[in-house]
Amino acid sequence: MIIYKCIITQDEMFSDTFKVKLTEDGMFYEVEGRRVTRTDKIDDSLLGANASAEEASEGCEDNCVSGIDIILNHKLQETSFDKKGYTAYMKTYMKAVKAYLEEHEPDRVAGFVAAAPGALKTVLGQIKDLQFYTGESMNPDGMVGLLNYREDGVTPYMLFYKDGLAVEKC
């Protein structure tokens, strides 16, 4: 399995257990998810309870969690942005990614710097349709994943900046 982690926070953002593809501009990984409901059955016997005869059919309710599998699996945390806030965040984030690339992968710097403004413009054009998710640590300096839905209005997908991710094989 391959885990994709934020280069700044080391938070897991997604894995290759999902359908992953690179966008046409090469700036984003597009990760397709799906809506899921997960149920954890609560066992009354674990609570030390001894149900009486009339209460035997009653039990604790199941613990249900609904959401998008990418978000649930990797414990992503929702945050919010408007156009101005996202632009300010991206200026700082892009500088951090560029500095990381200069140190670790200098051959990718030129491509990143050239494509970043176009990618930002694309995101800002869709900003009203997007939801924003940070990694589990909720570090405001780290990557923010972008959630949107396909034309069918049902199928969720997330965009993650490719150059802001480290690939870890497990």
VMD Tcl script that builds the backbone (N, CA, C; Angstrom):
set m [mol new atoms 510]
animate dup $m
set s [atomselect $m all]
$s set {name element resname resid chain x y z} {
  {N N MET 1 A 0.838 -1.167 0.000}
  {CA C MET 1 A 0.000 0.000 0.000}
  {C C MET 1 A 0.895 1.246 0.000}
  {N N ILE 2 A 0.387 2.290 -0.625}
  {CA C ILE 2 A 1.101 3.561 -0.669}
  {C C ILE 2 A 0.272 4.594 0.100}
  {N N ILE 3 A 0.933 5.288 1.019}
  {CA C ILE 3 A 0.299 6.344 1.802}
  {C C ILE 3 A 0.863 7.679 1.318}
  {N N TYR 4 A 0.009 8.633 1.092}
  {CA C TYR 4 A 0.411 9.970 0.670}
  {C C TYR 4 A 0.302 10.886 1.889}
  {N N LYS 5 A 1.444 11.464 2.290}
  {CA C LYS 5 A 1.502 12.296 3.491}
  {C C LYS 5 A 1.868 13.732 3.142}
  {N N CYS 6 A 1.334 14.641 3.933}
  {CA C CYS 6 A 1.680 16.054 3.798}
  {C C CYS 6 A 3.161 16.223 4.125}
  {N N ILE 7 A 3.897 16.937 3.284}
  {CA C ILE 7 A 5.337 17.123 3.509}
  {C C ILE 7 A 5.632 18.015 4.704}
  {N N ILE 8 A 4.674 18.815 5.117}
  {CA C ILE 8 A 4.885 19.743 6.224}
  {C C ILE 8 A 4.510 19.113 7.565}
  {N N THR 9 A 3.346 18.483 7.634}
  {CA C THR 9 A 2.832 17.962 8.904}
  {C C THR 9 A 3.047 16.467 9.096}
  {N N GLN 10 A 3.327 15.763 8.026}
  {CA C GLN 10 A 3.421 14.299 8.015}
  {C C GLN 10 A 2.071 13.622 8.271}
  {N N ASP 11 A 0.975 14.354 8.157}
  {CA C ASP 11 A -0.365 13.773 8.283}
  {C C ASP 11 A -0.665 12.936 7.049}
  {N N GLU 12 A -1.324 11.801 7.246}
  {CA C GLU 12 A -1.786 10.988 6.124}
  {C C GLU 12 A -2.964 11.706 5.476}
  {N N MET 13 A -2.891 11.877 4.168}
  {CA C MET 13 A -3.967 12.554 3.461}
  {C C MET 13 A -4.858 11.560 2.700}
  {N N PHE 14 A -4.242 10.529 2.103}
  {CA C PHE 14 A -4.986 9.469 1.428}
  {C C PHE 14 A -4.044 8.335 1.121}
  {N N SER 15 A -4.594 7.253 0.585}
  {CA C SER 15 A -3.778 6.092 0.212}
  {C C SER 15 A -4.190 5.594 -1.164}
  {N N ASP 16 A -3.434 4.640 -1.668}
  {CA C ASP 16 A -3.747 4.094 -2.990}
  {C C ASP 16 A -4.876 3.070 -2.958}
  {N N THR 17 A -5.572 2.944 -1.835}
  {CA C THR 17 A -6.745 2.076 -1.792}
  {C C THR 17 A -7.922 2.732 -2.502}
  {N N PHE 18 A -7.766 4.009 -2.840}
  {CA C PHE 18 A -8.778 4.748 -3.571}
  {C C PHE 18 A -8.361 4.872 -5.028}
  {N N LYS 19 A -9.309 5.241 -5.875}
  {CA C LYS 19 A -9.017 5.502 -7.275}
  {C C LYS 19 A -8.297 6.848 -7.352}
  {N N VAL 20 A -7.009 6.823 -7.730}
  {CA C VAL 20 A -6.165 8.021 -7.745}
  {C C VAL 20 A -5.666 8.260 -9.169}
  {N N LYS 21 A -5.764 9.513 -9.615}
  {CA C LYS 21 A -5.185 9.870 -10.910}
  {C C LYS 21 A -4.632 11.286 -10.820}
  {N N LEU 22 A -3.706 11.574 -11.689}
  {CA C LEU 22 A -3.107 12.901 -11.777}
  {C C LEU 22 A -3.972 13.749 -12.701}
  {N N THR 23 A -4.231 15.004 -12.331}
  {CA C THR 23 A -5.027 15.878 -13.196}
  {C C THR 23 A -4.225 16.256 -14.436}
  {N N GLU 24 A -4.906 16.774 -15.435}
  {CA C GLU 24 A -4.260 17.110 -16.713}
  {C C GLU 24 A -3.088 18.065 -16.550}
  {N N ASP 25 A -3.229 19.043 -15.650}
  {CA C ASP 25 A -2.157 20.016 -15.469}
  {C C ASP 25 A -1.004 19.470 -14.637}
  {N N GLY 26 A -1.161 18.273 -14.069}
  {CA C GLY 26 A -0.112 17.643 -13.281}
  {C C GLY 26 A 0.071 18.219 -11.893}
  {N N MET 27 A -0.809 19.121 -11.481}
  {CA C MET 27 A -0.666 19.776 -10.175}
  {C C MET 27 A -1.345 19.027 -9.037}
  {N N PHE 28 A -2.389 18.271 -9.346}
  {CA C PHE 28 A -3.189 17.642 -8.307}
  {C C PHE 28 A -3.294 16.136 -8.487}
  {N N TYR 29 A -3.391 15.451 -7.367}
  {CA C TYR 29 A -3.903 14.082 -7.378}
  {C C TYR 29 A -5.396 14.214 -7.165}
  {N N GLU 30 A -6.161 13.551 -8.017}
  {CA C GLU 30 A -7.610 13.511 -7.872}
  {C C GLU 30 A -7.957 12.146 -7.292}
  {N N VAL 31 A -8.598 12.139 -6.143}
  {CA C VAL 31 A -8.889 10.909 -5.417}
  {C C VAL 31 A -10.397 10.760 -5.301}
  {N N GLU 32 A -10.913 9.691 -5.897}
  {CA C GLU 32 A -12.358 9.475 -5.861}
  {C C GLU 32 A -12.750 8.683 -4.623}
  {N N GLY 33 A -13.768 9.169 -3.958}
  {CA C GLY 33 A -14.270 8.500 -2.766}
  {C C GLY 33 A -15.713 8.093 -2.956}
  {N N ARG 34 A -16.329 7.759 -1.840}
  {CA C ARG 34 A -17.762 7.457 -1.862}
  {C C ARG 34 A -18.333 7.691 -0.478}
  {N N ARG 35 A -19.625 7.953 -0.456}
  {CA C ARG 35 A -20.319 8.134 0.819}
  {C C ARG 35 A -20.511 6.760 1.454}
  {N N VAL 36 A -20.220 6.692 2.739}
  {CA C VAL 36 A -20.372 5.434 3.460}
  {C C VAL 36 A -21.027 5.686 4.809}
  {N N THR 37 A -21.632 4.645 5.343}
  {CA C THR 37 A -22.126 4.652 6.716}
  {C C THR 37 A -21.517 3.452 7.388}
  {N N ARG 38 A -20.856 3.709 8.492}
  {CA C ARG 38 A -20.201 2.633 9.231}
  {C C ARG 38 A -20.909 2.467 10.565}
  {N N THR 39 A -21.154 1.223 10.907}
  {CA C THR 39 A -21.860 0.915 12.142}
  {C C THR 39 A -20.988 0.055 13.034}
  {N N ASP 40 A -20.837 0.497 14.255}
  {CA C ASP 40 A -20.150 -0.296 15.264}
  {C C ASP 40 A -21.213 -0.767 16.241}
  {N N LYS 41 A -21.430 -2.058 16.277}
  {CA C LYS 41 A -22.435 -2.624 17.174}
  {C C LYS 41 A -21.915 -2.529 18.599}
  {N N ILE 42 A -22.701 -1.954 19.490}
  {CA C ILE 42 A -22.314 -1.843 20.888}
  {C C ILE 42 A -22.852 -3.071 21.621}
  {N N ASP 43 A -21.966 -3.779 22.275}
  {CA C ASP 43 A -22.319 -5.001 22.997}
  {C C ASP 43 A -22.615 -4.655 24.452}
  {N N ASP 44 A -23.892 -4.862 24.883}
  {CA C ASP 44 A -24.289 -4.554 26.257}
  {C C ASP 44 A -23.458 -5.305 27.287}
  {N N SER 45 A -22.986 -6.496 26.941}
  {CA C SER 45 A -22.242 -7.283 27.914}
  {C C SER 45 A -20.906 -6.624 28.262}
  {N N LEU 46 A -20.392 -5.794 27.353}
  {CA C LEU 46 A -19.149 -5.089 27.631}
  {C C LEU 46 A -19.345 -3.965 28.643}
  {N N LEU 47 A -20.605 -3.541 28.807}
  {CA C LEU 47 A -20.903 -2.468 29.741}
  {C C LEU 47 A -21.113 -2.989 31.159}
  {N N GLY 48 A -21.154 -4.309 31.322}
  {CA C GLY 48 A -21.381 -4.899 32.631}
  {C C GLY 48 A -22.848 -4.899 33.001}
  {N N ALA 49 A -23.695 -4.624 32.043}
  {CA C ALA 49 A -25.128 -4.578 32.310}
  {C C ALA 49 A -25.714 -5.970 32.206}
  {N N ASN 50 A -26.734 -6.199 32.997}
  {CA C ASN 50 A -27.458 -7.461 32.958}
  {C C ASN 50 A -28.904 -7.107 32.697}
  {N N ALA 51 A -29.316 -7.228 31.467}
  {CA C ALA 51 A -30.655 -6.800 31.077}
  {C C ALA 51 A -31.709 -7.657 31.763}
  {N N SER 52 A -32.743 -6.992 32.265}
  {CA C SER 52 A -33.858 -7.735 32.854}
  {C C SER 52 A -34.695 -8.308 31.727}
  {N N ALA 53 A -35.637 -9.178 32.070}
  {CA C ALA 53 A -36.433 -9.867 31.054}
  {C C ALA 53 A -37.197 -8.895 30.171}
  {N N GLU 54 A -37.814 -7.849 30.787}
  {CA C GLU 54 A -38.594 -6.917 29.969}
  {C C GLU 54 A -37.720 -5.980 29.135}
  {N N GLU 55 A -36.449 -5.827 29.499}
  {CA C GLU 55 A -35.535 -4.967 28.747}
  {C C GLU 55 A -34.638 -5.751 27.799}
  {N N ALA 56 A -34.800 -7.049 27.755}
  {CA C ALA 56 A -33.888 -7.890 26.976}
  {C C ALA 56 A -33.847 -7.511 25.504}
  {N N SER 57 A -34.991 -7.088 24.954}
  {CA C SER 57 A -34.994 -6.750 23.535}
  {C C SER 57 A -34.403 -5.360 23.284}
  {N N GLU 58 A -34.380 -4.528 24.322}
  {CA C GLU 58 A -33.793 -3.211 24.154}
  {C C GLU 58 A -32.292 -3.310 24.337}
  {N N GLY 59 A -31.570 -2.557 23.617}
  {CA C GLY 59 A -30.123 -2.542 23.770}
  {C C GLY 59 A -29.616 -1.147 23.515}
  {N N CYS 60 A -28.356 -0.965 23.627}
  {CA C CYS 60 A -27.779 0.329 23.276}
  {C C CYS 60 A -27.906 0.501 21.779}
  {N N GLU 61 A -28.051 1.736 21.382}
  {CA C GLU 61 A -28.112 1.981 19.946}
  {C C GLU 61 A -26.747 1.758 19.325}
  {N N ASP 62 A -26.771 1.419 18.047}
  {CA C ASP 62 A -25.516 1.256 17.323}
  {C C ASP 62 A -24.845 2.616 17.158}
  {N N ASN 63 A -23.541 2.598 17.068}
  {CA C ASN 63 A -22.773 3.810 16.844}
  {C C ASN 63 A -22.560 3.934 15.340}
  {N N CYS 64 A -23.273 4.856 14.702}
  {CA C CYS 64 A -23.187 5.031 13.245}
  {C C CYS 64 A -22.429 6.301 12.905}
  {N N VAL 65 A -21.568 6.183 11.938}
  {CA C VAL 65 A -20.829 7.331 11.430}
  {C C VAL 65 A -21.016 7.330 9.918}
  {N N SER 66 A -21.459 8.459 9.391}
  {CA C SER 66 A -21.628 8.604 7.948}
  {C C SER 66 A -20.685 9.678 7.445}
  {N N GLY 67 A -20.224 9.498 6.243}
  {CA C GLY 67 A -19.351 10.494 5.644}
  {C C GLY 67 A -18.676 9.958 4.406}
  {N N ILE 68 A -17.649 10.644 3.989}
  {CA C ILE 68 A -16.901 10.248 2.801}
  {C C ILE 68 A -15.707 9.427 3.263}
  {N N ASP 69 A -15.518 8.280 2.613}
  {CA C ASP 69 A -14.513 7.318 3.074}
  {C C ASP 69 A -13.100 7.882 3.160}
  {N N ILE 70 A -12.702 8.736 2.245}
  {CA C ILE 70 A -11.353 9.320 2.293}
  {C C ILE 70 A -11.181 10.097 3.604}
  {N N ILE 71 A -12.175 10.879 3.933}
  {CA C ILE 71 A -12.136 11.715 5.130}
  {C C ILE 71 A -12.151 10.860 6.394}
  {N N LEU 72 A -13.025 9.875 6.431}
  {CA C LEU 72 A -13.123 9.006 7.604}
  {C C LEU 72 A -11.862 8.158 7.793}
  {N N ASN 73 A -11.369 7.560 6.721}
  {CA C ASN 73 A -10.204 6.668 6.814}
  {C C ASN 73 A -8.942 7.390 7.272}
  {N N HIS 74 A -8.777 8.637 6.866}
  {CA C HIS 74 A -7.532 9.348 7.152}
  {C C HIS 74 A -7.706 10.463 8.179}
  {N N LYS 75 A -8.871 10.477 8.810}
  {CA C LYS 75 A -9.172 11.400 9.919}
  {C C LYS 75 A -8.931 12.857 9.534}
  {N N LEU 76 A -9.353 13.202 8.314}
  {CA C LEU 76 A -9.216 14.577 7.864}
  {C C LEU 76 A -10.206 15.454 8.619}
  {N N GLN 77 A -9.828 16.707 8.832}
  {CA C GLN 77 A -10.626 17.631 9.631}
  {C C GLN 77 A -11.094 18.799 8.772}
  {N N GLU 78 A -12.395 19.061 8.823}
  {CA C GLU 78 A -12.940 20.130 7.990}
  {C C GLU 78 A -12.535 21.506 8.517}
  {N N THR 79 A -12.267 22.390 7.591}
  {CA C THR 79 A -11.976 23.790 7.881}
  {C C THR 79 A -12.718 24.614 6.840}
  {N N SER 80 A -12.618 25.914 6.885}
  {CA C SER 80 A -13.333 26.713 5.883}
  {C C SER 80 A -12.463 27.873 5.401}
  {N N PHE 81 A -12.753 28.298 4.189}
  {CA C PHE 81 A -12.043 29.414 3.564}
  {C C PHE 81 A -13.009 30.202 2.705}
  {N N ASP 82 A -12.746 31.482 2.587}
  {CA C ASP 82 A -13.345 32.276 1.535}
  {C C ASP 82 A -12.217 32.563 0.540}
  {N N LYS 83 A -12.512 33.277 -0.517}
  {CA C LYS 83 A -11.512 33.522 -1.564}
  {C C LYS 83 A -10.273 34.225 -1.007}
  {N N LYS 84 A -10.481 35.239 -0.216}
  {CA C LYS 84 A -9.374 36.025 0.332}
  {C C LYS 84 A -8.535 35.177 1.297}
  {N N GLY 85 A -9.186 34.440 2.165}
  {CA C GLY 85 A -8.480 33.605 3.132}
  {C C GLY 85 A -7.688 32.497 2.461}
  {N N TYR 86 A -8.289 31.872 1.430}
  {CA C TYR 86 A -7.597 30.791 0.729}
  {C C TYR 86 A -6.382 31.328 -0.029}
  {N N THR 87 A -6.523 32.500 -0.627}
  {CA C THR 87 A -5.396 33.106 -1.347}
  {C C THR 87 A -4.236 33.387 -0.394}
  {N N ALA 88 A -4.551 33.929 0.778}
  {CA C ALA 88 A -3.506 34.208 1.775}
  {C C ALA 88 A -2.845 32.911 2.243}
  {N N TYR 89 A -3.659 31.889 2.508}
  {CA C TYR 89 A -3.119 30.589 2.920}
  {C C TYR 89 A -2.196 30.032 1.835}
  {N N MET 90 A -2.616 30.102 0.586}
  {CA C MET 90 A -1.840 29.512 -0.509}
  {C C MET 90 A -0.512 30.223 -0.732}
  {N N LYS 91 A -0.443 31.506 -0.494}
  {CA C LYS 91 A 0.836 32.213 -0.636}
  {C C LYS 91 A 1.863 31.622 0.326}
  {N N THR 92 A 1.457 31.429 1.561}
  {CA C THR 92 A 2.349 30.840 2.572}
  {C C THR 92 A 2.644 29.380 2.253}
  {N N TYR 93 A 1.610 28.643 1.880}
  {CA C TYR 93 A 1.773 27.214 1.599}
  {C C TYR 93 A 2.687 26.986 0.394}
  {N N MET 94 A 2.497 27.746 -0.661}
  {CA C MET 94 A 3.320 27.587 -1.869}
  {C C MET 94 A 4.796 27.882 -1.577}
  {N N LYS 95 A 5.068 28.866 -0.720}
  {CA C LYS 95 A 6.457 29.159 -0.337}
  {C C LYS 95 A 7.055 27.965 0.405}
  {N N ALA 96 A 6.265 27.357 1.288}
  {CA C ALA 96 A 6.754 26.206 2.055}
  {C C ALA 96 A 7.013 25.008 1.137}
  {N N VAL 97 A 6.135 24.771 0.180}
  {CA C VAL 97 A 6.323 23.668 -0.765}
  {C C VAL 97 A 7.544 23.921 -1.638}
  {N N LYS 98 A 7.682 25.141 -2.115}
  {CA C LYS 98 A 8.838 25.487 -2.946}
  {C C LYS 98 A 10.138 25.262 -2.174}
  {N N ALA 99 A 10.190 25.701 -0.920}
  {CA C ALA 99 A 11.392 25.512 -0.090}
  {C C ALA 99 A 11.684 24.020 0.104}
  {N N TYR 100 A 10.649 23.229 0.313}
  {CA C TYR 100 A 10.819 21.777 0.471}
  {C C TYR 100 A 11.384 21.172 -0.817}
  {N N LEU 101 A 10.803 21.560 -1.947}
  {CA C LEU 101 A 11.255 21.025 -3.232}
  {C C LEU 101 A 12.700 21.435 -3.531}
  {N N GLU 102 A 13.054 22.667 -3.235}
  {CA C GLU 102 A 14.427 23.121 -3.463}
  {C C GLU 102 A 15.425 22.265 -2.689}
  {N N GLU 103 A 15.039 21.851 -1.502}
  {CA C GLU 103 A 15.928 21.048 -0.671}
  {C C GLU 103 A 15.918 19.569 -1.041}
  {N N HIS 104 A 14.746 19.022 -1.347}
  {CA C HIS 104 A 14.613 17.575 -1.541}
  {C C HIS 104 A 14.481 17.118 -2.995}
  {N N GLU 105 A 13.868 17.932 -3.844}
  {CA C GLU 105 A 13.654 17.540 -5.240}
  {C C GLU 105 A 13.791 18.762 -6.154}
  {N N PRO 106 A 15.011 19.279 -6.298}
  {CA C PRO 106 A 15.210 20.522 -7.058}
  {C C PRO 106 A 14.752 20.466 -8.515}
  {N N ASP 107 A 14.708 19.294 -9.105}
  {CA C ASP 107 A 14.265 19.180 -10.494}
  {C C ASP 107 A 12.768 19.476 -10.670}
  {N N ARG 108 A 11.995 19.467 -9.599}
  {CA C ARG 108 A 10.557 19.723 -9.682}
  {C C ARG 108 A 10.187 21.190 -9.432}
  {N N VAL 109 A 11.144 22.001 -8.987}
  {CA C VAL 109 A 10.844 23.387 -8.603}
  {C C VAL 109 A 10.309 24.197 -9.781}
  {N N ALA 110 A 10.978 24.181 -10.910}
  {CA C ALA 110 A 10.576 24.999 -12.059}
  {C C ALA 110 A 9.157 24.673 -12.518}
  {N N GLY 111 A 8.831 23.404 -12.613}
  {CA C GLY 111 A 7.481 22.998 -13.022}
  {C C GLY 111 A 6.418 23.438 -12.029}
  {N N PHE 112 A 6.755 23.312 -10.758}
  {CA C PHE 112 A 5.829 23.723 -9.709}
  {C C PHE 112 A 5.565 25.231 -9.775}
  {N N VAL 113 A 6.620 26.006 -9.842}
  {CA C VAL 113 A 6.493 27.464 -9.873}
  {C C VAL 113 A 5.709 27.917 -11.108}
  {N N ALA 114 A 5.920 27.261 -12.235}
  {CA C ALA 114 A 5.218 27.628 -13.462}
  {C C ALA 114 A 3.730 27.283 -13.415}
  {N N ALA 115 A 3.380 26.148 -12.837}
  {CA C ALA 115 A 1.993 25.672 -12.845}
  {C C ALA 115 A 1.154 26.157 -11.667}
  {N N ALA 116 A 1.779 26.579 -10.580}
  {CA C ALA 116 A 1.046 26.951 -9.363}
  {C C ALA 116 A 0.027 28.073 -9.561}
  {N N PRO 117 A 0.350 29.174 -10.250}
  {CA C PRO 117 A -0.649 30.240 -10.413}
  {C C PRO 117 A -1.904 29.771 -11.161}
  {N N GLY 118 A -1.728 28.949 -12.174}
  {CA C GLY 118 A -2.881 28.430 -12.917}
  {C C GLY 118 A -3.749 27.527 -12.059}
  {N N ALA 119 A -3.105 26.706 -11.231}
  {CA C ALA 119 A -3.847 25.815 -10.337}
  {C C ALA 119 A -4.636 26.627 -9.310}
  {N N LEU 120 A -4.014 27.654 -8.765}
  {CA C LEU 120 A -4.697 28.512 -7.797}
  {C C LEU 120 A -5.896 29.203 -8.444}
  {N N LYS 121 A -5.729 29.681 -9.659}
  {CA C LYS 121 A -6.823 30.346 -10.373}
  {C C LYS 121 A -7.990 29.378 -10.585}
  {N N THR 122 A -7.686 28.139 -10.928}
  {CA C THR 122 A -8.720 27.124 -11.118}
  {C C THR 122 A -9.488 26.890 -9.815}
  {N N VAL 123 A -8.758 26.743 -8.713}
  {CA C VAL 123 A -9.403 26.512 -7.413}
  {C C VAL 123 A -10.265 27.708 -7.026}
  {N N LEU 124 A -9.746 28.911 -7.188}
  {CA C LEU 124 A -10.518 30.099 -6.825}
  {C C LEU 124 A -11.791 30.229 -7.651}
  {N N GLY 125 A -11.763 29.746 -8.878}
  {CA C GLY 125 A -12.954 29.765 -9.725}
  {C C GLY 125 A -14.035 28.805 -9.261}
  {N N GLN 126 A -13.660 27.815 -8.481}
  {CA C GLN 126 A -14.613 26.809 -7.985}
  {C C GLN 126 A -14.853 26.923 -6.485}
  {N N ILE 127 A -14.324 27.937 -5.845}
  {CA C ILE 127 A -14.256 27.978 -4.386}
  {C C ILE 127 A -15.616 27.826 -3.695}
  {N N LYS 128 A -16.673 28.311 -4.305}
  {CA C LYS 128 A -18.000 28.192 -3.690}
  {C C LYS 128 A -18.509 26.749 -3.686}
  {N N ASP 129 A -17.960 25.899 -4.527}
  {CA C ASP 129 A -18.380 24.500 -4.607}
  {C C ASP 129 A -17.527 23.574 -3.742}
  {N N LEU 130 A -16.473 24.095 -3.143}
  {CA C LEU 130 A -15.492 23.258 -2.449}
  {C C LEU 130 A -15.688 23.234 -0.941}
  {N N GLN 131 A -15.282 22.108 -0.352}
  {CA C GLN 131 A -15.125 21.993 1.086}
  {C C GLN 131 A -13.647 21.728 1.313}
  {N N PHE 132 A -13.131 22.149 2.455}
  {CA C PHE 132 A -11.701 22.117 2.716}
  {C C PHE 132 A -11.398 21.228 3.919}
  {N N TYR 133 A -10.337 20.410 3.793}
  {CA C TYR 133 A -9.965 19.474 4.855}
  {C C TYR 133 A -8.470 19.499 5.101}
  {N N THR 134 A -8.114 19.640 6.370}
  {CA C THR 134 A -6.720 19.554 6.783}
  {C C THR 134 A -6.452 18.128 7.250}
  {N N GLY 135 A -5.194 17.843 7.537}
  {CA C GLY 135 A -4.837 16.546 8.078}
  {C C GLY 135 A -5.293 16.411 9.522}
  {N N GLU 136 A -5.060 15.257 10.083}
  {CA C GLU 136 A -5.518 14.936 11.428}
  {C C GLU 136 A -5.001 15.925 12.476}
  {N N SER 137 A -3.780 16.422 12.325}
  {CA C SER 137 A -3.202 17.327 13.319}
  {C C SER 137 A -3.831 18.721 13.296}
  {N N MET 138 A -4.553 19.026 12.242}
  {CA C MET 138 A -5.196 20.331 12.047}
  {C C MET 138 A -4.179 21.471 12.027}
  {N N ASN 139 A -2.957 21.171 11.626}
  {CA C ASN 139 A -1.908 22.178 11.544}
  {C C ASN 139 A -2.249 23.127 10.389}
  {N N PRO 140 A -2.410 24.426 10.669}
  {CA C PRO 140 A -2.814 25.358 9.615}
  {C C PRO 140 A -1.739 25.597 8.549}
  {N N ASP 141 A -0.514 25.140 8.790}
  {CA C ASP 141 A 0.540 25.302 7.796}
  {C C ASP 141 A 0.570 24.166 6.779}
  {N N GLY 142 A -0.130 23.077 7.072}
  {CA C GLY 142 A -0.092 21.894 6.227}
  {C C GLY 142 A -1.045 21.972 5.042}
  {N N MET 143 A -1.100 20.857 4.328}
  {CA C MET 143 A -1.933 20.761 3.138}
  {C C MET 143 A -3.412 20.822 3.478}
  {N N VAL 144 A -4.165 21.422 2.575}
  {CA C VAL 144 A -5.614 21.446 2.651}
  {C C VAL 144 A -6.141 20.709 1.427}
  {N N GLY 145 A -6.847 19.608 1.664}
  {CA C GLY 145 A -7.479 18.858 0.580}
  {C C GLY 145 A -8.775 19.540 0.185}
  {N N LEU 146 A -9.113 19.452 -1.075}
  {CA C LEU 146 A -10.292 20.114 -1.627}
  {C C LEU 146 A -11.336 19.071 -2.016}
  {N N LEU 147 A -12.504 19.146 -1.409}
  {CA C LEU 147 A -13.585 18.203 -1.704}
  {C C LEU 147 A -14.593 18.834 -2.643}
  {N N ASN 148 A -14.966 18.086 -3.661}
  {CA C ASN 148 A -15.994 18.513 -4.599}
  {C C ASN 148 A -16.779 17.270 -5.007}
  {N N TYR 149 A -17.815 17.461 -5.816}
  {CA C TYR 149 A -18.635 16.348 -6.298}
  {C C TYR 149 A -18.674 16.361 -7.812}
  {N N ARG 150 A -18.760 15.178 -8.389}
  {CA C ARG 150 A -18.874 15.049 -9.846}
  {C C ARG 150 A -20.202 15.660 -10.307}
  {N N GLU 151 A -20.387 15.710 -11.602}
  {CA C GLU 151 A -21.590 16.284 -12.199}
  {C C GLU 151 A -22.857 15.601 -11.711}
  {N N ASP 152 A -22.760 14.322 -11.311}
  {CA C ASP 152 A -23.943 13.600 -10.830}
  {C C ASP 152 A -24.407 14.100 -9.461}
  {N N GLY 153 A -23.587 14.921 -8.791}
  {CA C GLY 153 A -23.937 15.465 -7.492}
  {C C GLY 153 A -23.857 14.467 -6.354}
  {N N VAL 154 A -23.401 13.249 -6.650}
  {CA C VAL 154 A -23.363 12.186 -5.651}
  {C C VAL 154 A -21.942 11.705 -5.378}
  {N N THR 155 A -21.133 11.596 -6.408}
  {CA C THR 155 A -19.795 11.021 -6.288}
  {C C THR 155 A -18.786 12.070 -5.819}
  {N N PRO 156 A -18.236 11.883 -4.602}
  {CA C PRO 156 A -17.261 12.840 -4.108}
  {C C PRO 156 A -15.854 12.547 -4.634}
  {N N TYR 157 A -15.082 13.603 -4.785}
  {CA C TYR 157 A -13.667 13.440 -5.095}
  {C C TYR 157 A -12.904 14.558 -4.405}
  {N N MET 158 A -11.642 14.286 -4.140}
  {CA C MET 158 A -10.796 15.280 -3.486}
  {C C MET 158 A -9.576 15.564 -4.337}
  {N N LEU 159 A -9.107 16.801 -4.263}
  {CA C LEU 159 A -7.890 17.216 -4.935}
  {C C LEU 159 A -6.833 17.528 -3.880}
  {N N PHE 160 A -5.620 17.034 -4.124}
  {CA C PHE 160 A -4.486 17.268 -3.240}
  {C C PHE 160 A -3.310 17.728 -4.101}
  {N N TYR 161 A -2.631 18.795 -3.704}
  {CA C TYR 161 A -1.476 19.274 -4.460}
  {C C TYR 161 A -0.385 18.200 -4.469}
  {N N LYS 162 A -0.031 17.738 -5.648}
  {CA C LYS 162 A 0.948 16.658 -5.809}
  {C C LYS 162 A 2.280 16.992 -5.144}
  {N N ASP 163 A 2.761 18.202 -5.351}
  {CA C ASP 163 A 4.077 18.561 -4.837}
  {C C ASP 163 A 4.103 18.775 -3.331}
  {N N GLY 164 A 2.958 18.784 -2.702}
  {CA C GLY 164 A 2.889 18.927 -1.257}
  {C C GLY 164 A 2.789 17.594 -0.545}
  {N N LEU 165 A 3.013 16.500 -1.293}
  {CA C LEU 165 A 2.862 15.158 -0.720}
  {C C LEU 165 A 4.150 14.354 -0.810}
  {N N ALA 166 A 4.380 13.585 0.210}
  {CA C ALA 166 A 5.458 12.588 0.199}
  {C C ALA 166 A 4.813 11.219 0.064}
  {N N VAL 167 A 5.410 10.372 -0.731}
  {CA C VAL 167 A 4.877 9.032 -0.962}
  {C C VAL 167 A 5.618 8.051 -0.071}
  {N N GLU 168 A 4.854 7.292 0.704}
  {CA C GLU 168 A 5.446 6.312 1.622}
  {C C GLU 168 A 4.860 4.935 1.331}
  {N N LYS 169 A 5.740 3.985 1.023}
  {CA C LYS 169 A 5.286 2.611 0.769}
  {C C LYS 169 A 5.266 1.845 2.076}
  {N N CYS 170 A 4.161 1.163 2.290}
  {CA C CYS 170 A 4.012 0.355 3.516}
  {C C CYS 170 A 4.071 -1.123 3.189}
}
mol reanalyze $m
mol bondsrecalc $m
mol representation Tube
mol addrep $m
